[in-house]
Amino acid sequence: MLLPAVIISILVILTIVVTIFLVKRSPNALKYSVKVWLTSVLISPIAIIIVWKAKDEYIFVSMIMGLILSFPGWLVFYLTTISVNKSTWTIFQKKSMLILIGILLITVTIYIPSPILVNSSSETINSILGYTSITILGIIVYKLENPEENHDKSIEPIN
């Protein structure tokens, strides 16, 4: 049981180190991806309890495990957000791609450890649906700023 904890700890530390180096590349993509990620991790367990009448202790365990297990998925989402946001797509196309990536990441994040953490396949499906719903809502609601909007307009180019 110690080996999975060590592996998860190493993944989290590596993710933090990589993230520190990437923050300067696109601070708005970082802010957007963190908002979507934290909304999903913190609100989804509450939604799952309300909709599927899950046990109350589900909230605390889901929030803690969600933060730990979804951290590598968040890094992938962050890198995807940088890449998608630099494209010439419309905002609808960008958010549609982020929704597809978000659904994939949530499914993988929940499905892989589910035999250990979840008691039944219906709990796995409920978790995927709950987290996916809130993530889609976050992707739609939060503003994804274009990279061009973020440049300091007070600095004029030298001609």
Buried (B, 14 or more C-beta within 10 A) or exposed (E): EEEEEEEBEEBBEEBEEBBEEBEEEBEBBBBBBBBBBBBBBBBBBBBBBEEBEBEEEBBEEBBEBBBBBBBBBBBBBBBBBBEBBBEEEEEEEBBBBBBEBBBBBBBBBBBEBBEEBBEEEEBBBBBBBBBBBBBBBBBEEBEBBEEEEEEEEEEEEEE
